[in-house]
Amino acid sequence: MAPRRTRATERDRSRRVLSQNFLAAPAAVARIIAAARAGPGDLLLEVGAGRGRLTRALAARCGRLVAYEIDPVAAADLAVTCADLPGVTLRRADFLAADPPAEPFAVVGNIPWSLTAAVVRWCLAADRLRSATLLTQLEYARKRTGHAGRWSRLTVLTWPGYAWRLAGTVPRAAFRPVPRVDAGILRLDRRAEPLLPPGEWPAYRRLVEVGFGGVGGGVAASLSRHRPRARVDAALRAVRLDRDALPGEVWPEQWITLHRLLR
């Protein structure tokens, strides 16, 4: 007898469209709260608050919390959860369309995985952002934080102003519905003191874009199109890199040194 098919509900369709995987394990919530390091005077923005599993725990540790949830069904549950939390403001709106606060703030959230890149871009563009603690697919978090000895272009481009770190992992079994992959806690911190003067950032970014240009496969071949080969070779020796090193194999600190040597 063929298995009976169940008809997808509006709630099921909403979960697929919004990439919703709600946290169900208290240990996972505690891990994210610890990584967020919120203080009593902090302003937090929560992305994808869902039904409020993280919201209550965050509200107990920060001064003010603005919780964003665009799904009307989840937002209705969230309103009940937040009803007795005076420091929490619920926004039934798209976080990505919101203007960043004009004061220092941090972002925390079990974000929709399909919107990870967009949420990260929003955070990087926010002038007063102090930190972002985001639950993403584990592979994304590993890619951005240099695991397995590979660094992404975005991480290298922003390294002078931001530190990227994998702050922990959350198994797929901690979610409902259960996703196909595990999650990583991605921590993004604005540096109190940039590693380069802001006036040098455009030149540094141009160098990184050239290095990731892919000419000849290696970083040396790409850089040699825009700098004398002898200078490139000397700079590579100074940072202990082979000429055939690939751009993703170059550590962010090495890129900064290459910028200083080749500017």
Beta strands, then each sheet from edge to edge (+ up, - down):
strand 1: 22-23
strand 2: 43-47
strand 3: 64-68
strand 4: 88-91
strand 5: 105-110
strand 6: 129-137
strand 7: 162-170
strand 8: 175-176
strand 9: 183-190
sheet 1: 1+ 8-
sheet 2: 4+ 3+ 2+ 5+ 6+ 9- 7+
end
